[in-house]
Amino acid sequence: MKIKILKIKVENENQDFDFKDFFVGSNTLYNTTANIVKEDDGLYWHAFITYEPQNNYLSASIPRQEKKLPEGFEEEIRAYLKKEPPKKTRSKNAVLSNIENILNIKETKEFARLRNITEKNVFEDVDFFTAVLEIIKKHQPKE
């Protein structure tokens, strides 16, 4: 369990904070409390949040010992990246750093589950991710 402490200066103007939304979908939220505290330079809200972080990225989904790449898969991915680099370096790095995990991807939109890749990145470079998906499908085990 982790604790997040936020210190927010009280201003004269109206403020509206909903820090629970920050944790929705990515963490298990246990408790939130907030107190107003007078300090030397003014009033502050001290918000305490207890939560359990969750990792929704692909890299956490497959145990290390089960990661075995099909023959020629990594070489083909690397050759494609060299021949047709993506628009953003982060896309290339995400594919290479998750080479064992991307074998489970079945649709282009699933690339957004890679660390540092968003749906916007996939949309902006859809040709690159579609080509990588074709390589993945070629090397996936036949069912």
N, CA and C atoms as a LAMMPS dump frame, in Angstrom:
ITEM: TIMESTEP
0
ITEM: NUMBER OF ATOMS
429
ITEM: BOX BOUNDS ff ff ff
-5.0000000000000000e+02 5.0000000000000000e+02
-5.0000000000000000e+02 5.0000000000000000e+02
-5.0000000000000000e+02 5.0000000000000000e+02
ITEM: ATOMS id mol type element x y z
1 1 1 N 0.848 -1.166 0
2 1 2 C 0 0 0
3 1 3 C 0.899 1.236 0
4 2 1 N 0.466 2.255 -0.736
5 2 2 C 1.207 3.502 -0.81
6 2 3 C 0.345 4.648 -0.305
7 3 1 N 1.02 5.712 0.095
8 3 2 C 0.321 6.917 0.555
9 3 3 C 0.813 8.082 -0.293
10 4 1 N -0.113 8.84 -0.833
11 4 2 C 0.197 10.051 -1.602
12 4 3 C -0.27 11.233 -0.773
13 5 1 N 0.587 12.224 -0.602
14 5 2 C 0.241 13.417 0.161
15 5 3 C 0.297 14.612 -0.786
16 6 1 N -0.812 15.333 -0.885
17 6 2 C -0.888 16.521 -1.718
18 6 3 C -1.008 17.739 -0.824
19 7 1 N -0.274 18.786 -1.144
20 7 2 C -0.338 20.039 -0.406
21 7 3 C -0.798 21.1 -1.4
22 8 1 N -1.985 21.657 -1.164
23 8 2 C -2.597 22.598 -2.093
24 8 3 C -2.836 23.915 -1.365
25 9 1 N -2.25 24.981 -1.904
26 9 2 C -2.403 26.299 -1.287
27 9 3 C -3.825 26.798 -1.52
28 10 1 N -4.441 27.31 -0.453
29 10 2 C -5.789 27.874 -0.539
30 10 3 C -5.677 29.276 -1.121
31 11 1 N -6.434 29.54 -2.156
32 11 2 C -6.433 30.845 -2.827
33 11 3 C -7.757 31.551 -2.551
34 12 1 N -7.827 32.825 -2.872
35 12 2 C -9.064 33.587 -2.704
36 12 3 C -10.129 33.183 -3.703
37 13 1 N -9.716 32.74 -4.86
38 13 2 C -10.686 32.353 -5.882
39 13 3 C -11.192 30.933 -5.614
40 14 1 N -12.312 30.604 -6.215
41 14 2 C -12.883 29.265 -6.045
42 14 3 C -11.981 28.236 -6.697
43 15 1 N -11.833 27.099 -6.027
44 15 2 C -11.031 26.003 -6.554
45 15 3 C -11.872 24.736 -6.499
46 16 1 N -11.692 23.916 -7.505
47 16 2 C -12.419 22.655 -7.566
48 16 3 C -11.429 21.553 -7.9
49 17 1 N -11.133 20.691 -6.932
50 17 2 C -10.197 19.591 -7.126
51 17 3 C -10.92 18.279 -6.902
52 18 1 N -10.701 17.337 -7.793
53 18 2 C -11.226 15.987 -7.6
54 18 3 C -10.07 15.023 -7.814
55 19 1 N -9.258 14.824 -6.772
56 19 2 C -8.07 14.012 -6.934
57 19 3 C -8.375 12.527 -7.032
58 20 1 N -9.6 12.098 -6.727
59 20 2 C -9.948 10.685 -6.9
60 20 3 C -9.873 10.279 -8.365
61 21 1 N -10.243 11.204 -9.274
62 21 2 C -10.201 10.893 -10.7
63 21 3 C -8.792 10.571 -11.172
64 22 1 N -7.789 11.121 -10.519
65 22 2 C -6.405 10.848 -10.889
66 22 3 C -6.076 9.365 -10.749
67 23 1 N -6.706 8.685 -9.819
68 23 2 C -6.385 7.304 -9.524
69 23 3 C -7.33 6.289 -10.181
70 24 1 N -8.433 6.74 -10.734
71 24 2 C -9.428 5.824 -11.301
72 24 3 C -8.824 5.065 -12.47
73 25 1 N -9.001 3.752 -12.473
74 25 2 C -8.557 2.915 -13.574
75 25 3 C -7.137 2.423 -13.475
76 26 1 N -6.297 3.09 -12.697
77 26 2 C -4.913 2.663 -12.642
78 26 3 C -4.488 2.207 -11.252
79 27 1 N -5.282 2.492 -10.251
80 27 2 C -4.92 2.131 -8.883
81 27 3 C -6.163 1.722 -8.101
82 28 1 N -5.954 0.942 -7.059
83 28 2 C -7.024 0.628 -6.13
84 28 3 C -6.967 1.681 -5.032
85 29 1 N -8.018 2.46 -4.922
86 29 2 C -8.069 3.56 -3.968
87 29 3 C -8.719 3.054 -2.68
88 30 1 N -8.022 3.213 -1.536
89 30 2 C -8.544 2.748 -0.261
90 30 3 C -9.212 3.855 0.543
91 31 1 N -8.558 5.014 0.636
92 31 2 C -9.092 6.056 1.496
93 31 3 C -8.534 7.411 1.058
94 32 1 N -9.355 8.439 1.263
95 32 2 C -8.892 9.808 1.029
96 32 3 C -9.374 10.676 2.186
97 33 1 N -8.502 11.55 2.655
98 33 2 C -8.882 12.52 3.67
99 33 3 C -8.183 13.831 3.347
100 34 1 N -8.801 14.933 3.767
101 34 2 C -8.202 16.243 3.546
102 34 3 C -8.452 17.106 4.767
103 35 1 N -7.441 17.848 5.15
104 35 2 C -7.524 18.763 6.281
105 35 3 C -6.971 20.114 5.851
106 36 1 N -7.523 21.172 6.403
107 36 2 C -6.984 22.503 6.135
108 36 3 C -6.021 22.841 7.263
109 37 1 N -4.816 23.318 6.893
110 37 2 C -3.754 23.572 7.853
111 37 3 C -3.246 24.993 7.646
112 38 1 N -3.105 25.725 8.755
113 38 2 C -2.557 27.077 8.682
114 38 3 C -1.048 26.998 8.836
115 39 1 N -0.337 27.527 7.833
116 39 2 C 1.119 27.576 7.877
117 39 3 C 1.544 29.035 7.87
118 40 1 N 2.824 29.286 7.998
119 40 2 C 3.334 30.66 8.08
120 40 3 C 2.936 31.522 6.882
121 41 1 N 2.907 30.923 5.697
122 41 2 C 2.63 31.71 4.498
123 41 3 C 1.197 31.558 3.982
124 42 1 N 0.296 31.004 4.776
125 42 2 C -1.102 30.914 4.376
126 42 3 C -1.745 29.595 4.734
127 43 1 N -2.93 29.388 4.171
128 43 2 C -3.683 28.159 4.409
129 43 3 C -3.412 27.142 3.3
130 44 1 N -3.351 25.874 3.715
131 44 2 C -3.104 24.788 2.763
132 44 3 C -4.05 23.626 3.044
133 45 1 N -4.491 22.988 1.975
134 45 2 C -5.165 21.705 2.112
135 45 3 C -4.087 20.636 2.098
136 46 1 N -4.133 19.735 3.061
137 46 2 C -3.268 18.559 3.059
138 46 3 C -4.17 17.363 2.774
139 47 1 N -3.995 16.771 1.622
140 47 2 C -4.82 15.624 1.222
141 47 3 C -3.976 14.36 1.329
142 48 1 N -4.52 13.347 1.98
143 48 2 C -3.841 12.062 2.153
144 48 3 C -4.626 11.002 1.397
145 49 1 N -3.937 10.262 0.554
146 49 2 C -4.58 9.236 -0.264
147 49 3 C -3.841 7.926 -0.037
148 50 1 N -4.548 6.888 0.338
149 50 2 C -3.936 5.563 0.441
150 50 3 C -4.437 4.736 -0.73
151 51 1 N -3.5 4.083 -1.432
152 51 2 C -3.856 3.344 -2.637
153 51 3 C -2.872 2.213 -2.878
154 52 1 N -3.243 1.321 -3.765
155 52 2 C -2.385 0.23 -4.202
156 52 3 C -2.179 0.392 -5.704
157 53 1 N -0.942 0.616 -6.145
158 53 2 C -0.723 0.807 -7.581
159 53 3 C -0.957 -0.485 -8.358
160 54 1 N -1.489 -0.325 -9.544
161 54 2 C -1.701 -1.461 -10.44
162 54 3 C -0.952 -1.179 -11.725
163 55 1 N -0.422 -2.206 -12.325
164 55 2 C 0.319 -2.062 -13.565
165 55 3 C -0.506 -2.682 -14.685
166 56 1 N -1.006 -1.843 -15.591
167 56 2 C -1.831 -2.323 -16.695
168 56 3 C -1.047 -2.466 -17.992
169 57 1 N 0.263 -2.375 -17.909
170 57 2 C 1.058 -2.447 -19.119
171 57 3 C 1.292 -3.89 -19.522
172 58 1 N 1.547 -4.105 -20.786
173 58 2 C 1.772 -5.448 -21.306
174 58 3 C 2.955 -6.148 -20.665
175 59 1 N 3.99 -5.424 -20.316
176 59 2 C 5.209 -6.05 -19.824
177 59 3 C 4.989 -6.84 -18.544
178 60 1 N 3.925 -6.55 -17.815
179 60 2 C 3.671 -7.264 -16.57
180 60 3 C 2.785 -8.489 -16.779
181 61 1 N 2.331 -8.719 -17.996
182 61 2 C 1.321 -9.752 -18.211
183 61 3 C 1.887 -11.148 -18.443
184 62 1 N 3.162 -11.279 -18.791
185 62 2 C 3.718 -12.585 -19.115
186 62 3 C 4.901 -12.88 -18.205
187 63 1 N 4.867 -13.994 -17.495
188 63 2 C 6.008 -14.351 -16.654
189 63 3 C 7.283 -14.515 -17.491
190 64 1 N 8.414 -14.167 -16.943
191 64 2 C 9.693 -14.143 -17.661
192 64 3 C 10.045 -15.496 -18.284
193 65 1 N 9.828 -16.59 -17.592
194 65 2 C 10.259 -17.888 -18.093
195 65 3 C 9.449 -18.357 -19.306
196 66 1 N 8.265 -17.781 -19.547
197 66 2 C 7.443 -18.205 -20.673
198 66 3 C 7.733 -17.425 -21.944
199 67 1 N 8.588 -16.436 -21.885
200 67 2 C 8.849 -15.58 -23.029
201 67 3 C 9.841 -16.249 -23.962
202 68 1 N 9.325 -16.822 -25.044
203 68 2 C 10.173 -17.441 -26.055
204 68 3 C 9.727 -16.917 -27.407
205 69 1 N 10.669 -16.372 -28.124
206 69 2 C 10.351 -15.784 -29.419
207 69 3 C 10.443 -16.821 -30.531
208 70 1 N 9.535 -16.761 -31.486
209 70 2 C 9.636 -17.644 -32.651
210 70 3 C 10.899 -17.312 -33.449
211 71 1 N 11.436 -18.295 -34.099
212 71 2 C 12.661 -18.112 -34.858
213 71 3 C 12.457 -17.072 -35.969
214 72 1 N 13.357 -16.119 -36.029
215 72 2 C 13.322 -15.096 -37.063
216 72 3 C 12.434 -13.899 -36.756
217 73 1 N 11.644 -13.964 -35.685
218 73 2 C 10.71 -12.883 -35.373
219 73 3 C 11.436 -11.587 -35.039
220 74 1 N 12.35 -11.648 -34.078
221 74 2 C 13.048 -10.441 -33.66
222 74 3 C 13.861 -9.851 -34.814
223 75 1 N 14.499 -10.696 -35.593
224 75 2 C 15.29 -10.221 -36.723
225 75 3 C 14.409 -9.505 -37.739
226 76 1 N 13.219 -10.038 -38.004
227 76 2 C 12.314 -9.416 -38.968
228 76 3 C 11.8 -8.068 -38.451
229 77 1 N 11.488 -8 -37.158
230 77 2 C 11.037 -6.739 -36.56
231 77 3 C 12.157 -5.698 -36.663
232 78 1 N 13.371 -6.07 -36.29
233 78 2 C 14.503 -5.134 -36.332
234 78 3 C 14.786 -4.674 -37.769
235 79 1 N 14.702 -5.59 -38.728
236 79 2 C 14.932 -5.224 -40.131
237 79 3 C 13.866 -4.235 -40.606
238 80 1 N 12.62 -4.468 -40.207
239 80 2 C 11.552 -3.546 -40.607
240 80 3 C 11.768 -2.161 -39.978
241 81 1 N 12.143 -2.13 -38.71
242 81 2 C 12.383 -0.857 -38.024
243 81 3 C 13.515 -0.077 -38.685
244 82 1 N 14.524 -0.791 -39.171
245 82 2 C 15.639 -0.121 -39.828
246 82 3 C 15.214 0.397 -41.207
247 83 1 N 14.421 -0.412 -41.915
248 83 2 C 13.99 -0.051 -43.271
249 83 3 C 12.918 1.035 -43.262
250 84 1 N 11.945 0.912 -42.374
251 84 2 C 10.802 1.834 -42.298
252 84 3 C 10.643 2.34 -40.863
253 85 1 N 11.471 3.271 -40.432
254 85 2 C 11.362 3.746 -39.043
255 85 3 C 10.04 4.475 -38.805
256 86 1 N 9.519 4.391 -37.596
257 86 2 C 8.274 5.089 -37.268
258 86 3 C 8.484 6.596 -37.205
259 87 1 N 7.392 7.334 -37.123
260 87 2 C 7.465 8.794 -37.036
261 87 3 C 8.095 9.244 -35.726
262 88 1 N 7.881 8.482 -34.66
263 88 2 C 8.407 8.861 -33.343
264 88 3 C 9.319 7.759 -32.816
265 89 1 N 10.43 8.175 -32.236
266 89 2 C 11.398 7.225 -31.679
267 89 3 C 10.775 6.401 -30.56
268 90 1 N 9.843 7.001 -29.813
269 90 2 C 9.218 6.276 -28.702
270 90 3 C 8.483 5.027 -29.194
271 91 1 N 7.927 5.079 -30.412
272 91 2 C 7.236 3.905 -30.966
273 91 3 C 8.233 2.775 -31.206
274 92 1 N 9.363 3.124 -31.78
275 92 2 C 10.41 2.125 -32.03
276 92 3 C 10.886 1.526 -30.71
277 93 1 N 11.181 2.382 -29.737
278 93 2 C 11.669 1.905 -28.439
279 93 3 C 10.645 1.034 -27.733
280 94 1 N 9.376 1.393 -27.83
281 94 2 C 8.33 0.606 -27.178
282 94 3 C 8.235 -0.789 -27.786
283 95 1 N 8.327 -0.867 -29.106
284 95 2 C 8.261 -2.172 -29.769
285 95 3 C 9.474 -3.017 -29.388
286 96 1 N 10.658 -2.436 -29.455
287 96 2 C 11.87 -3.202 -29.148
288 96 3 C 11.948 -3.621 -27.682
289 97 1 N 11.551 -2.752 -26.768
290 97 2 C 11.658 -3.098 -25.351
291 97 3 C 10.581 -4.09 -24.907
292 98 1 N 9.563 -4.277 -25.721
293 98 2 C 8.493 -5.237 -25.398
294 98 3 C 8.409 -6.34 -26.443
295 99 1 N 9.527 -6.676 -27.041
296 99 2 C 9.543 -7.62 -28.154
297 99 3 C 8.904 -8.967 -27.781
298 100 1 N 9.104 -9.413 -26.54
299 100 2 C 8.516 -10.693 -26.127
300 100 3 C 7.008 -10.59 -25.935
301 101 1 N 6.541 -9.425 -25.522
302 101 2 C 5.135 -9.252 -25.18
303 101 3 C 4.243 -8.924 -26.368
304 102 1 N 4.8 -8.346 -27.41
305 102 2 C 3.951 -7.926 -28.52
306 102 3 C 3.398 -9.1 -29.323
307 103 1 N 3.913 -10.292 -29.104
308 103 2 C 3.378 -11.466 -29.806
309 103 3 C 1.91 -11.726 -29.477
310 104 1 N 1.429 -11.191 -28.368
311 104 2 C 0.031 -11.39 -27.976
312 104 3 C -0.909 -10.365 -28.591
313 105 1 N -0.382 -9.372 -29.258
314 105 2 C -1.211 -8.32 -29.838
315 105 3 C -1.948 -8.867 -31.053
316 106 1 N -3.257 -8.594 -31.082
317 106 2 C -4.094 -9.093 -32.18
318 106 3 C -4.708 -7.966 -33.002
319 107 1 N -4.742 -6.734 -32.442
320 107 2 C -5.307 -5.589 -33.137
321 107 3 C -4.378 -4.396 -32.971
322 108 1 N -4.4 -3.504 -33.937
323 108 2 C -3.516 -2.334 -33.916
324 108 3 C -3.703 -1.495 -32.664
325 109 1 N -4.948 -1.319 -32.209
326 109 2 C -5.199 -0.456 -31.042
327 109 3 C -4.551 -0.989 -29.763
328 110 1 N -4.212 -2.267 -29.723
329 110 2 C -3.594 -2.854 -28.531
330 110 3 C -2.164 -2.362 -28.305
331 111 1 N -1.548 -1.748 -29.309
332 111 2 C -0.209 -1.188 -29.117
333 111 3 C -0.222 -0.078 -28.073
334 112 1 N -1.377 0.521 -27.835
335 112 2 C -1.494 1.579 -26.824
336 112 3 C -1.27 1.027 -25.419
337 113 1 N -1.273 -0.269 -25.255
338 113 2 C -1.001 -0.869 -23.943
339 113 3 C 0.494 -0.923 -23.631
340 114 1 N 1.332 -0.624 -24.625
341 114 2 C 2.77 -0.593 -24.381
342 114 3 C 3.125 0.664 -23.599
343 115 1 N 4.099 0.554 -22.747
344 115 2 C 4.535 1.701 -21.953
345 115 3 C 5.006 2.824 -22.88
346 116 1 N 4.582 4.053 -22.579
347 116 2 C 4.915 5.272 -23.313
348 116 3 C 4.242 5.393 -24.679
349 117 1 N 3.296 4.531 -24.986
350 117 2 C 2.543 4.64 -26.238
351 117 3 C 1.09 4.925 -25.884
352 118 1 N 0.507 5.893 -26.56
353 118 2 C -0.892 6.239 -26.334
354 118 3 C -1.699 5.914 -27.579
355 119 1 N -3.018 5.969 -27.446
356 119 2 C -3.878 5.75 -28.609
357 119 3 C -3.584 6.789 -29.684
358 120 1 N -3.258 7.994 -29.266
359 120 2 C -2.926 9.057 -30.214
360 120 3 C -1.672 8.695 -31.011
361 121 1 N -0.641 8.13 -30.341
362 121 2 C 0.567 7.705 -31.045
363 121 3 C 0.252 6.65 -32.089
364 122 1 N -0.596 5.7 -31.717
365 122 2 C -0.973 4.634 -32.648
366 122 3 C -1.73 5.229 -33.831
367 123 1 N -2.654 6.125 -33.56
368 123 2 C -3.444 6.752 -34.625
369 123 3 C -2.558 7.559 -35.574
370 124 1 N -1.599 8.31 -35.021
371 124 2 C -0.736 9.151 -35.839
372 124 3 C 0.244 8.349 -36.693
373 125 1 N 0.556 7.13 -36.288
374 125 2 C 1.509 6.304 -37.034
375 125 3 C 0.904 4.926 -37.309
376 126 1 N -0.343 4.931 -37.737
377 126 2 C -1.088 3.687 -37.918
378 126 3 C -0.442 2.771 -38.958
379 127 1 N 0.192 3.325 -39.998
380 127 2 C 0.844 2.482 -41.014
381 127 3 C 1.987 1.679 -40.412
382 128 1 N 2.77 2.313 -39.558
383 128 2 C 3.873 1.617 -38.897
384 128 3 C 3.347 0.475 -38.025
385 129 1 N 2.373 0.781 -37.16
386 129 2 C 1.86 -0.244 -36.247
387 129 3 C 1.116 -1.354 -36.994
388 130 1 N 0.472 -1.025 -38.088
389 130 2 C -0.213 -2.048 -38.891
390 130 3 C 0.813 -2.998 -39.514
391 131 1 N 1.923 -2.451 -40.006
392 131 2 C 2.969 -3.296 -40.587
393 131 3 C 3.606 -4.196 -39.529
394 132 1 N 3.849 -3.646 -38.341
395 132 2 C 4.401 -4.467 -37.251
396 132 3 C 3.403 -5.566 -36.875
397 133 1 N 2.12 -5.227 -36.861
398 133 2 C 1.092 -6.223 -36.547
399 133 3 C 1.092 -7.353 -37.574
400 134 1 N 1.308 -7.045 -38.828
401 134 2 C 1.374 -8.084 -39.862
402 134 3 C 2.545 -9.035 -39.61
403 135 1 N 3.682 -8.492 -39.19
404 135 2 C 4.834 -9.341 -38.844
405 135 3 C 4.487 -10.211 -37.649
406 136 1 N 3.826 -9.632 -36.663
407 136 2 C 3.43 -10.376 -35.467
408 136 3 C 2.506 -11.528 -35.853
409 137 1 N 1.497 -11.247 -36.669
410 137 2 C 0.528 -12.276 -37.066
411 137 3 C 1.202 -13.409 -37.821
412 138 1 N 2.204 -13.064 -38.609
413 138 2 C 2.927 -14.076 -39.377
414 138 3 C 3.66 -15.048 -38.456
415 139 1 N 4.096 -14.567 -37.281
416 139 2 C 4.878 -15.392 -36.363
417 139 3 C 4.077 -15.95 -35.194
418 140 1 N 2.814 -15.574 -35.08
419 140 2 C 1.994 -16.119 -33.992
420 140 3 C 1.703 -17.599 -34.269
421 141 1 N 1.633 -18.4 -33.205
422 141 2 C 1.318 -19.819 -33.395
423 141 3 C -0.078 -19.972 -33.998
424 142 1 N -0.182 -20.908 -34.909
425 142 2 C -1.488 -21.19 -35.532
426 142 3 C -2.359 -21.953 -34.548
427 143 1 N -3.623 -21.556 -34.465
428 143 2 C -4.537 -22.202 -33.493
429 143 3 C -5.405 -23.215 -34.165
